[in-house]
């Protein structure tokens, strides 16, 4: 259905601002949320003395805050009101970290006691349901990617990329070629982890730079291939939103040189049901379940990097892998070539469950519609933002950008002195979150990277564009207003001097007290 054109009216916005103290500064001695009764004499006599070794006893009781229940409730509700999220603010994506709607029914299911109360050390016979979910999700992702096996053990996207680098290392070691094959090839607009993770795994990283097309040429790849090539690790579409149409030629040439190819599909949102990693010649791939498959990003806590491999590389996947045997599901540890564990237990099964539910709700046709809608939203946003005076779009002129785009405020900055980070902070004053400049280094000057995904309506996109247009106008008429933002958020402008002064950092309550910092005076 085509939405009717409507005039976008920006309403006044002001975030909740409670000036809430740290919880350890609240309360007073003697306050209690609950009174714990003493142990009944009969029970104490039955159990007997429970002795804690002297070496394990605290010299003093922990300095915990003493508060009534309503004080604790009030404190945390205020903090939630001060937190921007997709539920409260307009979010058009944090380029390369898609923010889409996460169905609340899936959240409710993941919180059911049958799921939330599972323990990772339970006997397999008691967790058949969860194991079946993991097994079936792996089958779905195999169909989506063309791979033959998946692991959900990695704790995030970069962790999945590191796992792929470790598999490449183990593969060459098994063939006695690791000493020779010590170079990984990536591209500068791939995710930084595609260079950082193989470097951490011990490889030398060769980074290809883009041509005017926006992506490296086949000739550039040929120039760096050699008997030292261990593999290719790239994102496609890259963080410019441009899809390299020569990717099949890239993988063919790397294979001819004796290397492996790993596909970082963190930008795979517009490819679901349309293009598969295996069909492009990749041996390994990685999805962010907390991005593409409708599970919360969740501040690092519940992310999951799903790593897929062809049958030739599946023996190297982390242990255990969930398998099905005669209608029963089990963890398979009997994999002598495995790289071993990359995380305790089996990652975040609740996140895998939410992704499974998201796929089941959409089905094959729904997944393809997700990809088509995300690409359409991105193309619309590119057109509208490119019409804002002061915005430029470098690389790949006239090409379709599938998943996101890396725009530039360079013309506006030259004219007004207002840069992308000034605009980022001012956007908060309009109730907009997750405006993302870009990874460093800034190859695109004064960048901002947007990734609308499929969840946003045309009205959402138009509103976001209107906010950008309004802030650009403010940069011309009142640049100090933009440079001193935010004005209507939970906090004010960041003190850059404090950011660069380790003596003013306090990551724990103990450090906070030891440094004699004053929360109130920092406002």
Buried (B, 14 or more C-beta within 10 A) or exposed (E): EEEEEEEBEEEEBEBBBEEBEEBEEBBEEEEEEEEEEEEEEEEEEEEEEEEEEEEEEEEEEEEEBBBBEEBBEBBEEBBEBBBBEBEBBBBBBBBBBBBBEBBEEBBEBBEEEEBEEBEEEEEBEEBEEBBBBBBBBBEBBBBBBBBBBBBBBBBBBBBBBBBBBBBBBBBBBEEEBBEBBBBBBBBBBBBBBBBBBBBBBEBEBBBBEBEEBBBBBEEBBEEBBEEBBBBBBBBBBBBBBBBBEBBEBBBBBBBEBBBBBBBBBBBBBBBBBEBBBBEBBBBBBBBBBBBBBBBBBEEEEBBBBBBBBBEEBBBBBBBBBBBEEEEEBBBEEEBEBBBEEBBEEBBBBBBBBBBBBBBBEBEEEBBBBBBBBBBBBBBBBBEBBEEBEBBBBBBBEEBBBBBBBBBBBBBBBEBBEBBBBBBBBBBBBBBBBBBBBBBEEEBBBBBBBBBBBBBBEBEBBBBBBBBBBBBBBBBBEEBEBBBBBBEBBBEBEEEEEEEEEEEEEBEEBEEBEEEEBEEEEEE
